Amino acid sequence: MGVERRHALASAALGRGPAPRPETEPGAAPLTGITGEIRDISPHLLIVETPDGAEERLVIAPWAVAWRGKAVAPAELPTGSRVVVRTRQAGRVAERIWADITRVTGVIRTIGADGKDVVAELDCGPHRGTRTVVIPYTASGRIRVRHPQLEPGFLFDAIGTRTAGITRAWLPAASQPAYRATAVPAPPPGYGGTQSRISGAVAWSDAFDDGESGAAYPKLERADADCEDTGVSCTGLPYLALGSMLYVGNVCEGRSAVLPIVACGCVAGRFCDRCVECGTSPRGRVAELSPVSFVELGGDLTVGCFNARVGLG
């Protein structure tokens, strides 16, 4: 049974409507995420064609910033770039633009070289396949500071750009765990996932469809997810099913949403790390979000995580 069908049946059985828009603390302006391709851009106006073929005309705020491998002025972004845009004021004012951004998260299979650049082949899990990523020489220093073990069997997580079919890693998305991917620490004794809300780090992934809202969850029922790798986590998460509704709250921004679980997050479950952008989260990734859901909850794609609390929606 597909995720959409499962979600529809669960909603009908429980008298539950569609997932609500992210909620914010009183006084906080709601955020909207828009994805698509740049059709035209100037210092003051951005025109984006969305995945369904619609055209969005957005005013570029005077304080807006953009990123395409590095911080750039919005008007410098080339037409044809794939973008994720964070907007305010009923979705009409663009304040953050990420162009051609991608994230590569997986287990290192091989390491090679292309001149001064490092080339890594990653196993991104049974649902996401194998990816090849180039670590440019100019970015290798900052990558190696947080990923000292560029060796087969160790985890890798970086944020970069994908252009002309080539993925380049420019920023480490997290500090590399010291253990091998097959040696994930067990949850603390007595930490059985019985709390109504569990704290940890929430990351994002580009393995979702363009414009899709939802979450990937590390601890799905194996038969339901059709995945032998699921269920691994150093956090005491409960088992859930595809189509379940997951409450996700950004502790730092005071924003929350109830999102459908649409994918298996078995690779995310192998990262027993912390998010330190606003306070320090407990160890463990408790979910991965689609880019749109991540930015609507106040996340910064180049930071890669936020301190969160999750629970059954």
Secondary structure, DSSP 4 states (H G I P E B T S, - for coil): --HHHHHHHHHHHHT--SPPPPEE-TTPPP-EEEEEEEEEE-SSEEEEE-TTS-EEEEEEEEEEEEESSSEE-GGGSPTT-EEEEEEETTTTEEEEEEESEEEEEEEEEEEEEETTEEEEEEE--TTT-EEEEEE-HHHHHHHHHH----STTBEEEEEEEEETTEEEEEEESSPPPSSBTT-PPPPPTT--S-SSSEEEEEEE-S-SPTT---EEES-B-HHHHT-TTTT--SS-PPPB-TT-EEEEEETTTTEEEEEEEEEE-TTGGG------SSS-PPSSEEEEE-HHHHHHTT--TTT-EEEEEEEE-
